[in-house]
Amino acid sequence: MKLDANARYSKTHEWARKEENLIVVGISDHAQNSLGDIVYVDLPKPGTSYKAGSVFGAIESVKAASDLYLPVSGTINTVNDTLASAPETVNKDCYGAGWIVKIEPAAETEYDALLSPEDYKKATEE
């Protein structure tokens, strides 16, 4: 399982990484591997606000569909439109080109409360 050393993780397998004043969100390598070949990503509308833990979209593979949960509260700034025509990008590069949304965070403390890469790895091995 690959991890992004610069990201923090939620127990629901999303990752969050600070980039300037935004937080980029995607699903972990563990999650994309468990889902298998991703065929569809339901993206939210920019400008929509969510609380931490809220469902902001869905991701579908040939095996299953899964809700996407926002790891921190905030407002959607940008969505990865590439995923509409190439959802398999999440499988190929989940921490890079396969990011899902960029958000304007509402509270910095929520980011700090997410799991470190080491703690996330331990949680997935239990």
VEXTIDREN-572941 format. One record per residue: residue number from 1; x, y, z of N, C-alpha, C, CB in turn. Coordinates in Angstrom, 1 decimal, always signed. Each point is the difference from the previous one (the first is absolute). Glycine has a CB too. Layout:
% residues N
  num     n.X     n.Y     n.Z    ca.X    ca.Y    ca.Z     c.X     c.Y     c.Z    cb.X    cb.Y    cb.Z
  NUM       X       Y       Z       X       Y       Z       X       Y       Z       X       Y       Z
...
***
This chain:
% residues 126
  num     n.X     n.Y     n.Z    ca.X    ca.Y    ca.Z     c.X     c.Y     c.Z    cb.X    cb.Y    cb.Z
    1    +0.8    -1.2    +0.0    -0.8    +1.2    +0.0    +0.9    +1.2    +0.0    -1.9    -1.2    +1.2
    2    +1.6    +2.1    -2.2    +0.8    +1.3    +0.0    -0.7    +1.0    +0.9    +0.7    -0.5    -2.4
    3    +0.1    +1.4    +3.0    -0.5    +1.1    +0.8    +0.6    +1.3    -0.5    -0.3    -1.6    +2.0
    4    -0.4    +2.7    -1.8    +0.6    +1.3    -0.3    +0.5    +0.5    +1.4    -1.6    +0.5    -2.1
    5    +2.9    -0.3    +2.2    +0.5    +0.5    +1.3    -0.4    +1.4    +0.3    +1.9    -1.5    -0.4
    6    -2.4    +2.3    -0.6    -0.5    +1.3    +0.3    -1.4    +0.1    +0.2    +1.8    +0.8    -1.4
    7    -2.5    -1.9    +1.4    -1.5    +0.0    +0.2    -0.4    -0.5    +1.4    -0.3    -0.4    -2.5
    8    -0.9    +0.7    +2.9    -0.6    -0.5    +1.2    -1.2    -0.8    -0.5    +0.7    +2.0    +1.5
    9    -1.2    -2.9    -0.7    -1.0    -1.0    -0.5    -1.2    -0.1    +1.0    +1.9    -1.3    -1.1
   10    -3.0    +0.9    +0.5    -1.2    -0.2    +0.8    -0.2    -1.5    +0.1    -1.1    +2.2    -0.8
   11    +0.3    -2.6    +1.8    -0.3    -1.4    +0.2    -0.9    -0.6    -1.1    +0.2    +0.4    +2.5
   12    -0.8    +0.5    -3.3    -0.8    -0.4    -1.1    +0.8    -0.1    -1.3    -2.0    +1.0    +1.1
   13    +3.4    -0.9    -1.0    +0.9    -0.2    -1.1    +0.2    +1.2    -1.0    -0.6    -2.4    +0.2
   14    +0.2    +3.6    +0.2    +0.3    +1.1    -0.8    +1.3    +0.6    +0.5    -2.5    +0.5    -0.5
   15    +3.2    +0.2    -0.4    +1.2    +0.7    +0.5    -0.2    +1.5    -0.2    +1.5    -2.0    -0.6
   16    -0.7    +2.8    +1.3    -0.1    +1.5    -0.1    +1.4    +0.5    +0.1    -2.3    +0.1    +1.1
   17    +2.6    +0.8    -2.0    +1.4    +0.6    +0.0    -0.1    +1.5    -0.2    +0.9    -2.2    -1.0
   18    -0.2    +2.9    +1.8    +0.0    +1.5    -0.1    +0.8    +0.4    -1.2    -0.2    +0.2    +2.5
   19    -0.4    +0.7    -3.3    +0.7    +0.6    -1.1    -0.4    +1.5    +0.0    +0.0    -2.1    -1.4
   20    +0.9    +2.9    +1.9    -0.2    +1.5    +0.2    -1.2    +0.1    +0.9    +1.0    +0.6    -2.3
   21    -2.0    +0.2    +1.9    -1.1    +0.2    +0.9    -1.2    -1.0    -0.2    +0.6    +2.4    +0.0
   22    -0.4    -3.4    -0.8    -1.0    -1.0    -0.3    +0.4    -1.4    +0.6    -0.6    +1.3    -2.1
   23    -0.3    -2.2    +2.2    +0.3    -1.4    +0.3    -0.5    -0.8    -1.1    -0.2    +0.4    +2.5
   24    +1.1    -1.2    -3.1    -0.3    -0.9    -1.1    -0.5    -1.4    +0.7    +1.7    +1.2    -1.6
   25    -2.7    -1.8    +1.0    -0.6    -1.2    +0.5    -0.1    -1.0    -1.0    -1.3    +1.3    +1.7
   26    +1.6    -2.6    -1.4    -0.2    -1.1    -0.9    -0.2    -1.3    +0.8    +1.5    +1.1    -1.7
   27    -1.4    -2.2    +1.1    -0.1    -1.3    +0.7    +1.3    -0.6    +0.1    -2.4    -0.3    -0.7
   28    +2.7    -0.5    +1.7    +1.3    -0.6    +0.3    +0.2    -1.1    -1.0    -0.1    +0.6    +2.4
   29    +1.4    -1.0    -2.5    +0.4    -1.1    -0.8    -0.7    -1.3    +0.5    +2.2    +1.1    -0.5
   30    -2.3    -1.3    +1.8    -0.7    -1.1    +0.6    -1.5    +0.0    -0.6    +1.5    +0.1    +2.1
   31    -2.2    +1.0    -2.1    -1.4    +0.1    -0.4    -0.1    -0.3    -1.5    -0.4    +1.6    +1.8
   32    +1.3    -1.0    -2.6    -0.2    -0.3    -1.5    +0.4    -1.4    -0.3    +0.5    +2.4    -0.5
   33    +0.4    -3.0    +1.2    +0.3    -1.4    -0.2    -1.1    -0.9    +0.4    +2.4    +0.6    +0.4
   34    -3.1    -0.3    +0.7    -1.1    -0.8    +0.5    -1.2    +0.1    -1.0    +0.8    +0.4    +2.4
   35    -1.0    +0.8    -3.0    -1.1    +0.2    -0.9    +0.2    -0.7    -1.3    -0.5    +2.2    +1.1
   36    +1.7    -2.3    -1.6    +0.3    -0.5    -1.3    -0.1    +1.0    -1.1    -0.9    -2.2    +0.8
   37    +0.6    +1.8    -2.0    -0.1    +1.0    -1.1    -1.1    +1.0    +0.1    +1.0    -1.8    -1.4
   38    -0.6    +3.0    +1.6    -1.0    +1.1    +0.2    -0.6    +0.4    -1.3    +1.3    +0.8    +2.0
   39    -2.6    -0.7    -2.1    -0.7    +0.3    -1.2    -0.8    +1.3    +0.0    -0.1    -2.4    -0.4
   40    -0.1    +3.0    +1.6    -0.8    +1.2    +0.1    +0.3    +0.7    +1.3    -1.8    -1.0    -1.4
   41    +1.9    +2.3    +1.4    +0.2    +0.9    +1.2    -1.1    +1.1    -0.1    +2.5    -0.5    +0.2
   42    -3.3    +0.5    +0.8    -1.1    +1.0    +0.2    +0.6    +1.2    +0.7    -1.9    -1.8    +0.0
   43    +2.1    +2.9    -0.7    +0.6    +1.2    +0.6    -1.0    +1.0    +0.5    +2.0    -0.4    -1.6
   44    -1.7    +1.1    +2.6    -0.9    +1.1    +0.5    +0.2    +1.3    -0.8    +0.1    -1.0    +2.3
   45    -1.0    +1.9    -2.0    +0.1    +1.3    -0.7    +0.9    +1.0    +0.8    -2.3    -0.4    -1.0
   46    +3.2    +1.1    +0.3    +0.8    +1.0    +0.7    -0.9    +1.0    +0.7    +1.9    -0.3    -1.7
   47    -1.4    +0.8    +2.8    -0.8    +0.9    +0.8    -0.9    -0.6    +1.1    +0.0    +1.4    -2.0
   48    -0.1    -2.7    +1.9    -0.8    -0.7    +1.0    +0.8    -0.2    +1.3    -1.3    -1.2    -1.8
   49    +0.7    +1.4    +2.9    +0.7    -0.2    +1.3    -0.5    -1.3    +0.7    +0.2    +2.5    +0.3
   50    +0.8    -3.1    +0.4    -0.3    -1.3    +0.7    +0.7    +0.0    +1.3    -0.2    -1.2    -2.2
   51    -0.4    +0.5    +3.2    +0.6    -0.3    +1.3    +0.9    -1.2    -0.2    -2.0    +1.1    +1.3
   52    +3.0    -1.2    -0.4    +0.9    -1.2    +0.0    -0.9    -1.2    +0.2    +1.9    +1.4    +1.0
   53    -1.6    -2.4    -1.8    -0.7    -1.3    +0.1    -1.2    -0.1    -0.8    +0.8    -0.1    +2.3
   54    -1.2    +1.2    -3.0    -1.1    +0.0    -0.9    +0.3    -0.6    -1.3    -0.9    +2.1    +1.1
   55    -0.1    -2.8    -1.7    +0.2    -0.6    -1.3    +0.0    +1.2    -1.1    -1.2    -2.2    +0.7
   56    +2.2    +2.2    -1.5    +0.1    +1.1    -1.0    +0.0    -0.5    -1.4    +1.3    +1.3    +1.6
   57    -1.4    -2.7    -1.8    +0.0    -0.6    -1.3    +0.0    -1.5    +0.2    +1.1    +2.0    -1.0
   58    -0.9    -2.6    -0.2    +0.1    -1.5    +0.0    +1.0    -0.4    -1.0    -2.4    -0.2    +0.7
   59    +2.9    -1.1    -0.5    +1.0    -0.5    -0.9    -0.5    -1.5    -0.3    +1.9    +1.5    +0.8
   60    -1.9    -1.8    -2.1    -0.5    -1.4    -0.4    +1.1    -0.7    -0.7    -2.3    +0.8    -0.2
   61    +2.4    -2.1    +0.5    +0.9    -0.9    -0.7    -0.8    -1.1    -0.6    +1.9    +0.6    +1.5
   62    -1.2    -1.5    -2.2    -0.7    -1.2    -0.6    -0.5    -0.9    +1.1    +1.5    +0.1    -2.0
   63    -0.9    +0.0    +3.2    -0.4    -0.8    +1.2    -1.0    +0.6    +0.9    +2.2    -1.0    -0.1
   64    -2.1    +2.3    +0.3    -0.8    +0.7    +1.1    -0.2    +1.5    -0.2    +0.8    -1.8    +1.6
   65    -1.7    +2.3    -0.9    -0.1    +1.5    +0.1    +0.2    +0.4    +1.4    -1.6    +0.1    -1.9
   66    +2.2    +1.1    +2.1    +0.3    +0.4    +1.3    -0.2    +1.5    +0.1    +1.7    -1.9    +0.3
   67    -2.2    +2.4    +0.9    -0.1    +1.4    +0.2    +1.3    +0.6    +0.3    -2.3    -0.3    +0.9
   68    +2.5    +1.6    -1.2    +1.2    +0.7    +0.3    -0.3    +1.0    +1.1    +0.8    -0.2    -2.4
   69    +0.0    +0.2    +3.5    -0.2    +0.8    +1.1    +1.0    +1.1    +0.1    -1.0    -2.0    +1.2
   70    +0.6    +3.2    -0.9    +1.0    +1.1    +0.1    +0.7    -0.1    +1.3    -1.4    +1.5    -1.5
   71    +2.7    -1.6    +1.5    +0.8    -0.1    +1.3    +0.0    +1.2    +0.9    +1.4    -1.6    -1.3
   72    -1.6    +2.8    +0.7    -0.1    +1.2    +0.8    -1.1    +0.9    -0.5    +2.4    -0.1    +0.4
   73    -3.0    +0.9    +0.4    -1.0    +0.9    -0.4    +0.5    +1.1    -1.0    -1.2    -0.4    +2.2
   74    +0.4    +0.8    -3.1    +0.5    +1.0    -0.9    -0.9    +0.2    -1.2    +2.3    -0.5    +0.7
   75    -1.9    +1.3    -1.6    -0.7    +0.3    -1.3    +0.7    -0.5    -1.2    -1.0    +2.1    +1.1
   76    +0.3    -2.8    -2.0    +0.7    -0.5    -1.2    +0.5    +1.2    -0.8    -1.5    -2.1    +0.0
   77    +2.7    +2.1    -0.3    +0.6    +1.1    -0.8    +0.1    -0.5    -1.5    +1.3    +0.9    +2.0
   78    -0.7    -2.1    -2.2    +0.2    -0.6    -1.3    -0.3    -1.4    +0.0    +1.8    +1.7    -0.4
   79    -2.3    -2.3    -0.7    -0.1    -1.4    -0.1    +0.9    -0.4    -1.2    -2.4    +0.0    +0.9
   80    +2.8    -1.3    -0.8    +0.9    -0.5    -1.1    -0.9    -0.5    -1.1    +1.7    -0.7    +1.7
   81    -2.0    +1.6    -2.7    -0.8    -0.3    -1.1    +0.5    -1.2    -0.9    -0.7    +2.4    +0.0
   82    +2.0    -2.6    +0.1    +0.6    -1.1    -0.8    -0.7    -1.3    +0.3    +2.2    +1.2    -0.1
   83    -2.6    -1.4    +1.4    -0.6    -1.3    +0.4    -1.3    -0.3    -0.7    +1.2    +0.4    +2.2
   84    -1.9    +0.6    -2.7    -1.2    -0.2    -0.7    +0.2    -0.9    -1.2    -0.9    +2.2    +0.8
   85    +2.0    -2.0    -1.6    +0.2    -0.8    -1.2    +1.1    -1.0    +0.2    -0.6    +1.9    -1.3
   86    +1.4    -1.8    +2.5    +1.1    -1.0    +0.2    +0.0    -0.3    +1.5    +1.3    +0.9    -1.9
   87    -2.4    -1.6    +2.4    +0.0    -0.3    +1.4    +1.1    -1.0    +0.5    -2.4    +0.3    -0.1
   88    +2.9    -1.0    -0.9    +1.1    -1.0    +0.3    +1.3    +0.7    +0.5    -1.0    -1.5    -1.7
   89    +1.0    +2.9    +1.5    +1.2    +0.8    +0.5    +0.2    -0.3    +1.5    -0.4    +1.8    -1.8
   90    -0.7    -2.0    +2.5    +0.1    -0.2    +1.5    +0.8    -1.3    +0.2    -2.2    +1.2    +0.4
   91    +2.0    -2.2    -1.2    +0.7    -1.3    +0.2    +1.5    +0.2    -0.4    -2.1    -1.3    -0.5
   92    +2.4    +2.1    -0.5    +1.3    +0.2    -0.5    +0.9    +0.9    +0.9    -0.9    -0.4    -2.3
   93    +0.3    +1.4    +2.9    +0.8    +1.0    +0.7    -0.9    +0.7    +1.1    +1.4    +0.4    -2.1
   94    -1.8    -1.2    +3.1    -1.0    +0.5    +1.0    +0.5    +1.2    +0.8    -0.8    -2.3    +0.1
   95    +2.1    +2.5    +0.0    +0.6    +1.1    +0.8    +0.4    +1.2    -0.9    +0.7    -1.6    +1.7
   96    -0.7    +1.4    -3.0    +0.4    +1.0    -0.9    -1.2    +0.5    -0.9    +2.3    -0.9    +0.0
   97    -2.3    +0.5    -1.2    -1.0    +0.4    -1.0    -1.4    -0.5    +0.3    +1.8    +0.0    -1.7
   98    -1.9    -1.0    +2.6    -1.3    -0.6    +0.4    -0.7    +0.7    +1.2    +0.9    -2.1    -0.9
   99    -0.4    +3.3    +1.3    -0.7    +0.7    +1.1    -1.4    +0.3    -0.4    +2.2    +1.1    +0.7
  100    -3.1    -0.9    +0.3    -1.4    +0.1    -0.3    -0.5    +1.5    +0.1    -0.3    -2.4    +0.8
  101    +0.5    +3.0    +0.4    -0.4    +1.4    +0.2    +1.1    +0.8    +0.7    -2.4    -0.8    +0.0
  102    +2.3    +2.1    -0.2    +0.8    +0.9    +0.8    -1.0    +0.9    +0.8    +1.9    +0.0    -1.7
  103    -1.7    +0.1    +3.0    -0.9    +0.7    +0.9    +0.7    +1.2    +0.7    -1.4    -2.1    +0.3
  104    +0.6    +3.1    +0.0    +0.4    +1.0    +0.9    -0.4    -0.4    +1.4    -0.3    +1.9    -1.8
  105    +1.2    -2.2    +2.7    -0.3    -0.6    +1.3    -0.7    +1.0    +0.9    +1.9    -1.5    -0.3
  106    -2.8    +1.0    +1.1    -0.7    +0.9    +1.0    +0.8    +0.0    +1.3    -2.2    -0.6    -1.1
  107    +2.9    -0.4    +1.5    +0.7    -0.1    +1.3    +1.3    -0.7    -0.1    -2.2    +0.1    +1.2
  108    +3.3    +0.5    -1.0    +1.3    -0.7    -0.1    +0.1    -1.1    +1.0    +1.0    +2.1    -0.7
  109    -1.6    -2.1    +1.8    +0.1    -1.0    +1.0    -0.5    -1.4    -0.5    -0.2    +1.8    +1.8
  110    -0.8    -1.8    -2.7    -0.5    -1.2    -0.5    +1.1    -0.7    -0.8    -2.4    +0.9    -0.1
  111    +3.1    -0.2    -0.6    +1.1    -0.6    -0.8    +1.0    -0.7    +0.9    -0.3    +1.7    -1.8
  112    +0.7    -0.9    +2.9    +1.0    -0.5    +0.9    -0.5    -1.3    +0.8    +0.8    +2.3    +0.3
  113    -2.1    -2.5    -0.3    -0.6    -1.2    +0.7    +0.0    -1.2    -0.8    -1.4    +1.6    +1.3
  114    +1.7    -1.5    -2.6    +0.0    -1.2    -0.9    +1.1    -0.9    +0.3    -1.1    +1.4    -1.8
  115    +1.1    -2.6    +1.3    +1.0    -1.0    +0.3    +1.3    +0.3    -0.8    -1.8    -1.7    +0.4
  116    +2.9    +1.5    +0.2    +1.3    +0.1    -0.6    +0.2    -1.2    -1.0    +1.0    +1.3    +2.0
  117    -0.1    -1.2    -2.9    +0.2    -1.2    -0.9    +0.3    -1.3    +0.8    +0.8    +1.6    -1.8
  118    +0.0    -1.5    +2.8    +0.3    -1.1    +0.9    -1.2    -0.6    +0.7    +2.3    +0.9    +0.3
  119    -3.1    +0.0    +0.2    -1.3    -0.4    +0.7    -1.0    -0.6    -0.9    +0.4    +1.7    +1.7
  120    -0.5    -1.2    -2.9    -0.9    -0.5    -1.0    +0.4    -1.4    -0.4    -0.5    +2.3    -0.8
  121    +1.8    -2.5    +0.6    +0.6    -1.3    -0.4    -0.4    -1.0    +1.0    +1.9    +1.1    -1.2
  122    -1.7    -0.8    +2.5    -0.3    -0.9    +1.1    -1.5    -0.3    +0.0    +1.9    +0.9    +1.4
  123    -2.8    +0.1    -1.6    -1.4    -0.2    +0.0    -0.5    -0.9    -1.2    -0.2    +2.2    +1.0
  124    +0.9    -2.2    -2.1    -0.4    -0.9    -1.1    +0.6    -1.4    +0.2    -0.1    +2.0    -1.5
  125    +1.0    -2.2    +2.4    +0.6    -1.3    +0.2    -0.8    -0.8    +1.1    +2.2    +0.9    -0.7
  126    -3.1    -0.2    +1.4    -0.7    -0.6    +1.2    -1.1    -0.9    -0.5    +0.5    +2.0    +1.4
***
